[in-house]
Amino acid sequence: MLIDSHAHTTDAHFDTDRQEVLNRAFNSGLKYILEVGCEPPLWDKVAELSKQEKIYSMFGLHPQDADKFNEELFNKLKCLLSDKKCVAVGEIGLDYHYENYNRQLQKEIFVKQINLALEINKPICVHCRDAYDDMITVFKEFKSLPKGVIHCFSGSYEQAKVVLDMGFLIGIDGPCTYPKSNKLKRVIENVPLEKILVETDCPYLAPQKYRGTRNEPSYVTEVAKKIAEIKVLPFEEVCNITANNTIELYNLK
Ligand code: NI
C-alpha cells in the first residue's frame, strides 16, 4: 500500500494526459492521491478532480500568493474546506526564497489559516522554504496546534526534532534521491518511520531516476525505495507504514 500524500496533478503540465497519469498511478498500486489546491485559480479544478474515487483534496492559500488574500477569497476557501473529500488546510506556510516576498504578510495569512484549521478541526499541510526558524516561532505562539505535516521537508535534523515535538509529521519527496542530499538523508535516518509521509509534489522535484522530467504520482515509489535503503528496512514496510501515517493524519476512509 502506497499513497502520494501531496500532488498537483491539476497543474497545466498535466492538461494533455491527466487521466492517463492518474490511471498509471493507481495501476502501479497507489491507494490514494492527495491533490493540493493552493492557488485560487485552480481551486475549482481540484474540487472537481477530487470527485474521483481514491482522490482527496486540500485547500489553502500558498505563501507565494499571500498578497492575493481578501475576505471574498477567504470565504470561498472556507466553503471549499467543507467539501466531504477535503481532508486538510494546505498548503500554507512561509516562503522566504525570494527577497521581494512580503514576510510579514505571509506570517499573517499563515496564522489566519492555522486558526481556521483549528476552528474546523482539520489538519494542516505546511510549506516552508528558507524560513524554518520563523515557522517554529509562529507555531510557538499558539497554545494548541492542529495536527499536520511539514511537507517537502528541507530543514535540519535539529529543526525536524522541534516540529516532531510539536506533534507534526514530515513529508519526504524526490530530493532525498539526489546525490547531494546529505542533510535530508540524516533527517530520514533519525526520524522514526511512524513520523514520515511520502509525497511527490509533482509536477516538480522528480526523483533522480527521472530528474529533469515531469514528476508524477507513480514516481512516489522512488521516494519509498530511497527511505527503505537509508533506514535499511523492507520496501513494503516503508510503503505500508507511511500510507498508514497518511490515513491516520488525514482521517481517510
Ligand atoms: Ni506542493
py3Dmol code that shows the C-alpha trace and the ligand (Angstrom):
import py3Dmol

protein = """\
ATOM      1  CA  MET A   1       0.000   0.000   0.000  1.00  0.00           C
ATOM      2  CA  LEU A   2       1.432   3.340  -1.063  1.00  0.00           C
ATOM      3  CA  ILE A   3      -0.014   6.867  -1.049  1.00  0.00           C
ATOM      4  CA  ASP A   4       1.176  10.023  -2.768  1.00  0.00           C
ATOM      5  CA  SER A   5       0.295  12.405   0.051  1.00  0.00           C
ATOM      6  CA  HIS A   6       0.973  15.602  -1.910  1.00  0.00           C
ATOM      7  CA  ALA A   7       0.387  16.081  -5.633  1.00  0.00           C
ATOM      8  CA  HIS A   8      -0.505  18.909  -8.002  1.00  0.00           C
ATOM      9  CA  THR A   9      -1.942  16.980 -10.930  1.00  0.00           C
ATOM     10  CA  THR A  10      -4.291  19.864 -11.691  1.00  0.00           C
ATOM     11  CA  ASP A  11      -1.198  21.781 -12.816  1.00  0.00           C
ATOM     12  CA  ALA A  12      -1.186  22.748 -16.504  1.00  0.00           C
ATOM     13  CA  HIS A  13       1.716  20.338 -17.098  1.00  0.00           C
ATOM     14  CA  PHE A  14      -0.862  17.541 -16.938  1.00  0.00           C
ATOM     15  CA  ASP A  15      -3.519  19.149 -19.126  1.00  0.00           C
ATOM     16  CA  THR A  16      -2.909  16.858 -22.105  1.00  0.00           C
ATOM     17  CA  ASP A  17      -2.753  13.496 -20.294  1.00  0.00           C
ATOM     18  CA  ARG A  18      -4.036  13.939 -16.708  1.00  0.00           C
ATOM     19  CA  GLN A  19      -6.293  10.890 -16.648  1.00  0.00           C
ATOM     20  CA  GLU A  20      -3.558   8.653 -18.089  1.00  0.00           C
ATOM     21  CA  VAL A  21      -1.181   9.865 -15.387  1.00  0.00           C
ATOM     22  CA  LEU A  22      -3.747   9.133 -12.668  1.00  0.00           C
ATOM     23  CA  ASN A  23      -4.573   5.716 -14.115  1.00  0.00           C
ATOM     24  CA  ARG A  24      -0.876   4.887 -14.284  1.00  0.00           C
ATOM     25  CA  ALA A  25      -0.531   5.782 -10.610  1.00  0.00           C
ATOM     26  CA  PHE A  26      -3.462   3.648  -9.484  1.00  0.00           C
ATOM     27  CA  ASN A  27      -2.451   0.764 -11.777  1.00  0.00           C
ATOM     28  CA  SER A  28       1.013   0.845 -10.242  1.00  0.00           C
ATOM     29  CA  GLY A  29      -0.575   0.240  -6.843  1.00  0.00           C
ATOM     30  CA  LEU A  30      -1.189   3.656  -5.299  1.00  0.00           C
ATOM     31  CA  LYS A  31      -4.097   3.535  -2.889  1.00  0.00           C
ATOM     32  CA  TYR A  32      -4.833   7.249  -2.752  1.00  0.00           C
ATOM     33  CA  ILE A  33      -3.609  10.574  -4.099  1.00  0.00           C
ATOM     34  CA  LEU A  34      -3.939  13.784  -2.107  1.00  0.00           C
ATOM     35  CA  GLU A  35      -4.406  16.630  -4.518  1.00  0.00           C
ATOM     36  CA  VAL A  36      -3.363  20.049  -3.232  1.00  0.00           C
ATOM     37  CA  GLY A  37      -5.269  23.191  -4.178  1.00  0.00           C
ATOM     38  CA  CYS A  38      -3.211  26.143  -3.026  1.00  0.00           C
ATOM     39  CA  GLU A  39      -3.616  28.570  -5.926  1.00  0.00           C
ATOM     40  CA  PRO A  40      -7.058  30.184  -6.091  1.00  0.00           C
ATOM     41  CA  PRO A  41      -7.340  29.896  -9.913  1.00  0.00           C
ATOM     42  CA  LEU A  42      -7.008  26.095  -9.570  1.00  0.00           C
ATOM     43  CA  TRP A  43      -9.288  25.573  -6.569  1.00  0.00           C
ATOM     44  CA  ASP A  44     -12.360  24.613  -8.592  1.00  0.00           C
ATOM     45  CA  LYS A  45     -10.325  22.246 -10.750  1.00  0.00           C
ATOM     46  CA  VAL A  46      -9.049  20.496  -7.615  1.00  0.00           C
ATOM     47  CA  ALA A  47     -12.582  20.201  -6.196  1.00  0.00           C
ATOM     48  CA  GLU A  48     -13.756  18.683  -9.484  1.00  0.00           C
ATOM     49  CA  LEU A  49     -10.846  16.224  -9.660  1.00  0.00           C
ATOM     50  CA  SER A  50     -11.404  15.051  -6.090  1.00  0.00           C
ATOM     51  CA  LYS A  51     -14.828  13.735  -7.061  1.00  0.00           C
ATOM     52  CA  GLN A  52     -12.890  10.770  -8.454  1.00  0.00           C
ATOM     53  CA  GLU A  53     -12.576   7.714  -6.289  1.00  0.00           C
ATOM     54  CA  LYS A  54      -9.224   7.482  -4.444  1.00  0.00           C
ATOM     55  CA  ILE A  55      -8.512  11.202  -4.773  1.00  0.00           C
ATOM     56  CA  TYR A  56      -8.776  13.505  -1.771  1.00  0.00           C
ATOM     57  CA  SER A  57      -8.253  17.253  -1.692  1.00  0.00           C
ATOM     58  CA  MET A  58      -6.903  20.016   0.485  1.00  0.00           C
ATOM     59  CA  PHE A  59      -7.251  23.749   0.036  1.00  0.00           C
ATOM     60  CA  GLY A  60      -5.301  26.739   1.200  1.00  0.00           C
ATOM     61  CA  LEU A  61      -3.559  29.919   0.147  1.00  0.00           C
ATOM     62  CA  HIS A  62       0.131  29.362  -0.639  1.00  0.00           C
ATOM     63  CA  PRO A  63       2.545  31.886   0.943  1.00  0.00           C
ATOM     64  CA  GLN A  64       3.642  32.997  -2.528  1.00  0.00           C
ATOM     65  CA  ASP A  65       0.066  34.180  -3.050  1.00  0.00           C
ATOM     66  CA  ALA A  66      -0.297  35.903   0.329  1.00  0.00           C
ATOM     67  CA  ASP A  67      -0.804  39.270  -1.393  1.00  0.00           C
ATOM     68  CA  LYS A  68      -3.907  37.902  -3.163  1.00  0.00           C
ATOM     69  CA  PHE A  69      -5.724  37.475   0.150  1.00  0.00           C
ATOM     70  CA  ASN A  70      -9.081  39.199   0.606  1.00  0.00           C
ATOM     71  CA  GLU A  71     -12.291  38.434   2.513  1.00  0.00           C
ATOM     72  CA  GLU A  72     -14.127  37.125  -0.524  1.00  0.00           C
ATOM     73  CA  LEU A  73     -11.317  34.665  -1.248  1.00  0.00           C
ATOM     74  CA  PHE A  74     -11.242  33.616   2.400  1.00  0.00           C
ATOM     75  CA  ASN A  75     -14.968  32.898   2.318  1.00  0.00           C
ATOM     76  CA  LYS A  76     -14.562  30.812  -0.809  1.00  0.00           C
ATOM     77  CA  LEU A  77     -11.754  28.893   0.916  1.00  0.00           C
ATOM     78  CA  LYS A  78     -13.996  28.160   3.902  1.00  0.00           C
ATOM     79  CA  CYS A  79     -16.655  26.872   1.563  1.00  0.00           C
ATOM     80  CA  LEU A  80     -14.208  24.542  -0.263  1.00  0.00           C
ATOM     81  CA  LEU A  81     -12.857  23.252   3.052  1.00  0.00           C
ATOM     82  CA  SER A  82     -16.314  21.946   3.917  1.00  0.00           C
ATOM     83  CA  ASP A  83     -16.310  19.574   0.920  1.00  0.00           C
ATOM     84  CA  LYS A  84     -16.597  15.948   2.008  1.00  0.00           C
ATOM     85  CA  LYS A  85     -13.456  14.931   0.072  1.00  0.00           C
ATOM     86  CA  CYS A  86     -11.392  17.758   1.566  1.00  0.00           C
ATOM     87  CA  VAL A  87      -9.152  16.485   4.351  1.00  0.00           C
ATOM     88  CA  ALA A  88      -6.891  19.407   5.293  1.00  0.00           C
ATOM     89  CA  VAL A  89      -5.963  23.063   5.070  1.00  0.00           C
ATOM     90  CA  GLY A  90      -2.933  23.371   2.804  1.00  0.00           C
ATOM     91  CA  GLU A  91      -0.549  24.044   1.631  1.00  0.00           C
ATOM     92  CA  ILE A  92       0.012  27.070   3.816  1.00  0.00           C
ATOM     93  CA  GLY A  93       3.176  28.486   5.363  1.00  0.00           C
ATOM     94  CA  LEU A  94       6.201  30.657   4.769  1.00  0.00           C
ATOM     95  CA  ASP A  95       8.466  31.030   1.752  1.00  0.00           C
ATOM     96  CA  TYR A  96      11.445  33.368   2.063  1.00  0.00           C
ATOM     97  CA  HIS A  97      13.204  32.129  -1.051  1.00  0.00           C
ATOM     98  CA  TYR A  98      12.900  35.404  -2.925  1.00  0.00           C
ATOM     99  CA  GLU A  99      13.877  38.748  -1.417  1.00  0.00           C
ATOM    100  CA  ASN A 100      10.782  40.571  -2.631  1.00  0.00           C
ATOM    101  CA  TYR A 101       8.283  38.361  -0.756  1.00  0.00           C
ATOM    102  CA  ASN A 102       6.341  40.175   1.959  1.00  0.00           C
ATOM    103  CA  ARG A 103       7.348  38.154   5.025  1.00  0.00           C
ATOM    104  CA  GLN A 104       5.106  39.970   7.478  1.00  0.00           C
ATOM    105  CA  LEU A 105       2.060  39.453   5.280  1.00  0.00           C
ATOM    106  CA  GLN A 106       2.951  35.768   4.809  1.00  0.00           C
ATOM    107  CA  LYS A 107       3.028  35.308   8.572  1.00  0.00           C
ATOM    108  CA  GLU A 108      -0.372  36.980   8.999  1.00  0.00           C
ATOM    109  CA  ILE A 109      -2.005  34.820   6.337  1.00  0.00           C
ATOM    110  CA  PHE A 110      -0.332  31.695   7.746  1.00  0.00           C
ATOM    111  CA  VAL A 111      -1.641  32.435  11.269  1.00  0.00           C
ATOM    112  CA  LYS A 112      -5.134  33.142   9.891  1.00  0.00           C
ATOM    113  CA  GLN A 113      -5.210  29.766   8.158  1.00  0.00           C
ATOM    114  CA  ILE A 114      -3.865  27.866  11.197  1.00  0.00           C
ATOM    115  CA  ASN A 115      -6.696  29.436  13.187  1.00  0.00           C
ATOM    116  CA  LEU A 116      -9.147  28.383  10.514  1.00  0.00           C
ATOM    117  CA  ALA A 117      -7.847  24.780  10.692  1.00  0.00           C
ATOM    118  CA  LEU A 118      -8.328  24.809  14.474  1.00  0.00           C
ATOM    119  CA  GLU A 119     -11.834  26.184  14.042  1.00  0.00           C
ATOM    120  CA  ILE A 120     -12.915  23.471  11.583  1.00  0.00           C
ATOM    121  CA  ASN A 121     -10.808  20.770  13.264  1.00  0.00           C
ATOM    122  CA  LYS A 122      -8.773  19.777  10.208  1.00  0.00           C
ATOM    123  CA  PRO A 123      -5.018  19.132   9.958  1.00  0.00           C
ATOM    124  CA  ILE A 124      -2.635  21.466   8.144  1.00  0.00           C
ATOM    125  CA  CYS A 125      -0.135  20.786   5.385  1.00  0.00           C
ATOM    126  CA  VAL A 126       2.719  23.258   5.739  1.00  0.00           C
ATOM    127  CA  HIS A 127       5.007  24.631   3.049  1.00  0.00           C
ATOM    128  CA  CYS A 128       8.251  26.060   4.397  1.00  0.00           C
ATOM    129  CA  ARG A 129      11.169  27.263   2.310  1.00  0.00           C
ATOM    130  CA  ASP A 130      14.178  29.034   3.825  1.00  0.00           C
ATOM    131  CA  ALA A 131      12.010  30.021   6.803  1.00  0.00           C
ATOM    132  CA  TYR A 132      12.242  27.169   9.330  1.00  0.00           C
ATOM    133  CA  ASP A 133      13.154  29.325  12.333  1.00  0.00           C
ATOM    134  CA  ASP A 134      10.296  31.757  11.685  1.00  0.00           C
ATOM    135  CA  MET A 135       7.845  28.892  11.133  1.00  0.00           C
ATOM    136  CA  ILE A 136       8.797  27.449  14.510  1.00  0.00           C
ATOM    137  CA  THR A 137       8.383  30.911  16.095  1.00  0.00           C
ATOM    138  CA  VAL A 138       4.884  31.179  14.593  1.00  0.00           C
ATOM    139  CA  PHE A 139       3.966  27.733  15.972  1.00  0.00           C
ATOM    140  CA  LYS A 140       5.246  28.639  19.433  1.00  0.00           C
ATOM    141  CA  GLU A 141       2.755  31.496  19.628  1.00  0.00           C
ATOM    142  CA  PHE A 142      -0.133  29.003  19.631  1.00  0.00           C
ATOM    143  CA  LYS A 143      -1.407  27.459  22.856  1.00  0.00           C
ATOM    144  CA  SER A 144      -2.558  24.430  20.879  1.00  0.00           C
ATOM    145  CA  LEU A 145      -1.823  23.497  17.280  1.00  0.00           C
ATOM    146  CA  PRO A 146      -3.679  21.420  14.730  1.00  0.00           C
ATOM    147  CA  LYS A 147      -2.212  18.097  13.626  1.00  0.00           C
ATOM    148  CA  GLY A 148      -0.252  18.342  10.422  1.00  0.00           C
ATOM    149  CA  VAL A 149       2.739  17.709   8.239  1.00  0.00           C
ATOM    150  CA  ILE A 150       5.700  19.847   7.244  1.00  0.00           C
ATOM    151  CA  HIS A 151       5.559  18.918   3.606  1.00  0.00           C
ATOM    152  CA  CYS A 152       8.657  18.541   1.407  1.00  0.00           C
ATOM    153  CA  PHE A 153      10.819  18.801   4.484  1.00  0.00           C
ATOM    154  CA  SER A 154      14.136  20.542   3.823  1.00  0.00           C
ATOM    155  CA  GLY A 155      15.224  21.591   7.312  1.00  0.00           C
ATOM    156  CA  SER A 156      17.933  20.139   9.521  1.00  0.00           C
ATOM    157  CA  TYR A 157      17.513  17.167  11.858  1.00  0.00           C
ATOM    158  CA  GLU A 158      17.511  19.628  14.785  1.00  0.00           C
ATOM    159  CA  GLN A 159      14.596  21.520  13.206  1.00  0.00           C
ATOM    160  CA  ALA A 160      12.833  18.213  12.484  1.00  0.00           C
ATOM    161  CA  LYS A 161      13.069  17.298  16.172  1.00  0.00           C
ATOM    162  CA  VAL A 162      11.408  20.593  17.156  1.00  0.00           C
ATOM    163  CA  VAL A 163       8.440  20.123  14.806  1.00  0.00           C
ATOM    164  CA  LEU A 164       8.071  16.440  15.765  1.00  0.00           C
ATOM    165  CA  ASP A 165       7.869  17.517  19.399  1.00  0.00           C
ATOM    166  CA  MET A 166       5.082  19.887  18.401  1.00  0.00           C
ATOM    167  CA  GLY A 167       3.162  16.890  17.047  1.00  0.00           C
ATOM    168  CA  PHE A 168       3.863  17.322  13.343  1.00  0.00           C
ATOM    169  CA  LEU A 169       4.944  14.725  10.813  1.00  0.00           C
ATOM    170  CA  ILE A 170       7.345  15.392   7.967  1.00  0.00           C
ATOM    171  CA  GLY A 171       6.813  14.821   4.238  1.00  0.00           C
ATOM    172  CA  ILE A 172       9.660  13.386   2.154  1.00  0.00           C
ATOM    173  CA  ASP A 173       9.948  13.942  -1.589  1.00  0.00           C
ATOM    174  CA  GLY A 174      12.187  13.313  -4.612  1.00  0.00           C
ATOM    175  CA  PRO A 175      15.156  15.364  -3.337  1.00  0.00           C
ATOM    176  CA  CYS A 176      16.046  12.508  -0.930  1.00  0.00           C
ATOM    177  CA  THR A 177      17.157  10.573  -4.040  1.00  0.00           C
ATOM    178  CA  TYR A 178      19.589  13.276  -5.186  1.00  0.00           C
ATOM    179  CA  PRO A 179      23.316  12.600  -4.690  1.00  0.00           C
ATOM    180  CA  LYS A 180      23.903  15.788  -2.690  1.00  0.00           C
ATOM    181  CA  SER A 181      21.050  15.359  -0.189  1.00  0.00           C
ATOM    182  CA  ASN A 182      23.166  14.589   2.885  1.00  0.00           C
ATOM    183  CA  LYS A 183      21.205  16.883   5.200  1.00  0.00           C
ATOM    184  CA  LEU A 184      17.912  15.237   4.228  1.00  0.00           C
ATOM    185  CA  LYS A 185      19.423  11.742   4.473  1.00  0.00           C
ATOM    186  CA  ARG A 186      20.427  12.499   8.057  1.00  0.00           C
ATOM    187  CA  VAL A 187      16.843  13.569   8.781  1.00  0.00           C
ATOM    188  CA  ILE A 188      15.493  10.322   7.288  1.00  0.00           C
ATOM    189  CA  GLU A 189      17.987   8.195   9.204  1.00  0.00           C
ATOM    190  CA  ASN A 190      16.996   9.695  12.527  1.00  0.00           C
ATOM    191  CA  VAL A 191      13.256  10.388  12.273  1.00  0.00           C
ATOM    192  CA  PRO A 192      11.050   7.360  13.113  1.00  0.00           C
ATOM    193  CA  LEU A 193       9.179   5.955  10.117  1.00  0.00           C
ATOM    194  CA  GLU A 194       5.917   6.498  12.050  1.00  0.00           C
ATOM    195  CA  LYS A 195       6.500  10.248  11.609  1.00  0.00           C
ATOM    196  CA  ILE A 196       7.097  10.215   7.839  1.00  0.00           C
ATOM    197  CA  LEU A 197       4.771  10.681   4.858  1.00  0.00           C
ATOM    198  CA  VAL A 198       5.910  10.133   1.277  1.00  0.00           C
ATOM    199  CA  GLU A 199       4.897  12.534  -1.478  1.00  0.00           C
ATOM    200  CA  THR A 200       5.864  13.704  -4.957  1.00  0.00           C
ATOM    201  CA  ASP A 201       4.876  17.404  -5.028  1.00  0.00           C
ATOM    202  CA  CYS A 202       4.550  16.707  -8.758  1.00  0.00           C
ATOM    203  CA  PRO A 203       4.988  18.110 -11.405  1.00  0.00           C
ATOM    204  CA  TYR A 204       8.203  19.361  -9.775  1.00  0.00           C
ATOM    205  CA  LEU A 205      11.038  17.627  -7.905  1.00  0.00           C
ATOM    206  CA  ALA A 206      11.202  14.415  -9.961  1.00  0.00           C
ATOM    207  CA  PRO A 207      13.315  11.707  -8.267  1.00  0.00           C
ATOM    208  CA  GLN A 208      16.880  11.153  -9.528  1.00  0.00           C
ATOM    209  CA  LYS A 209      15.831   8.388 -11.948  1.00  0.00           C
ATOM    210  CA  TYR A 210      13.520  10.836 -13.746  1.00  0.00           C
ATOM    211  CA  ARG A 211      15.317  14.070 -12.858  1.00  0.00           C
ATOM    212  CA  GLY A 212      14.804  16.859 -15.362  1.00  0.00           C
ATOM    213  CA  THR A 213      11.447  15.458 -16.498  1.00  0.00           C
ATOM    214  CA  ARG A 214       7.898  15.998 -15.244  1.00  0.00           C
ATOM    215  CA  ASN A 215       7.270  14.317 -11.912  1.00  0.00           C
ATOM    216  CA  GLU A 216       4.060  12.280 -11.414  1.00  0.00           C
ATOM    217  CA  PRO A 217       2.337  10.385  -8.562  1.00  0.00           C
ATOM    218  CA  SER A 218       3.556   6.905  -9.626  1.00  0.00           C
ATOM    219  CA  TYR A 219       7.152   8.061  -9.033  1.00  0.00           C
ATOM    220  CA  VAL A 220       6.475   8.198  -5.282  1.00  0.00           C
ATOM    221  CA  THR A 221       7.779   4.615  -5.373  1.00  0.00           C
ATOM    222  CA  GLU A 222      11.292   6.037  -5.824  1.00  0.00           C
ATOM    223  CA  VAL A 223      10.954   8.051  -2.606  1.00  0.00           C
ATOM    224  CA  ALA A 224       9.806   4.997  -0.634  1.00  0.00           C
ATOM    225  CA  LYS A 225      12.678   2.934  -2.131  1.00  0.00           C
ATOM    226  CA  LYS A 226      15.238   5.506  -1.034  1.00  0.00           C
ATOM    227  CA  ILE A 227      13.817   5.684   2.507  1.00  0.00           C
ATOM    228  CA  ALA A 228      13.934   1.873   2.692  1.00  0.00           C
ATOM    229  CA  GLU A 229      17.566   1.970   1.572  1.00  0.00           C
ATOM    230  CA  ILE A 230      18.558   4.688   4.071  1.00  0.00           C
ATOM    231  CA  LYS A 231      16.729   3.126   7.009  1.00  0.00           C
ATOM    232  CA  VAL A 232      17.653  -0.455   5.997  1.00  0.00           C
ATOM    233  CA  LEU A 233      14.036  -1.591   6.078  1.00  0.00           C
ATOM    234  CA  PRO A 234      11.945  -3.663   3.663  1.00  0.00           C
ATOM    235  CA  PHE A 235      10.371  -1.537   0.906  1.00  0.00           C
ATOM    236  CA  GLU A 236       6.912  -2.943   1.698  1.00  0.00           C
ATOM    237  CA  GLU A 237       7.203  -1.847   5.301  1.00  0.00           C
ATOM    238  CA  VAL A 238       8.055   1.723   4.264  1.00  0.00           C
ATOM    239  CA  CYS A 239       5.058   1.771   1.892  1.00  0.00           C
ATOM    240  CA  ASN A 240       2.607   0.381   4.445  1.00  0.00           C
ATOM    241  CA  ILE A 241       3.679   2.459   7.413  1.00  0.00           C
ATOM    242  CA  THR A 242       3.855   5.759   5.533  1.00  0.00           C
ATOM    243  CA  ALA A 243       0.450   5.008   3.987  1.00  0.00           C
ATOM    244  CA  ASN A 244      -0.989   4.297   7.430  1.00  0.00           C
ATOM    245  CA  ASN A 245       0.541   7.532   8.727  1.00  0.00           C
ATOM    246  CA  THR A 246      -1.246   9.398   5.912  1.00  0.00           C
ATOM    247  CA  ILE A 247      -4.565   7.648   6.536  1.00  0.00           C
ATOM    248  CA  GLU A 248      -4.369   8.458  10.224  1.00  0.00           C
ATOM    249  CA  LEU A 249      -3.279  12.087   9.855  1.00  0.00           C
ATOM    250  CA  TYR A 250      -5.917  12.932   7.258  1.00  0.00           C
ATOM    251  CA  ASN A 251      -8.568  10.587   8.621  1.00  0.00           C
ATOM    252  CA  LEU A 252      -9.045   8.888   5.221  1.00  0.00           C
ATOM    253  CA  LYS A 253     -11.764   6.293   4.890  1.00  0.00           C
TER     254      LYS A 253
END
"""
ligand_1 = """\
1
NI
Ni 3.139 21.430 -3.114
"""
view = py3Dmol.view(width=600, height=400)
view.addModel(protein, "pdb")
view.setStyle({"model": 0}, {"cartoon": {"style": "trace"}})
view.addModel(ligand_1, "xyz")
view.setStyle({"model": 1}, {"stick": {}})
view.zoomTo()
view.show()
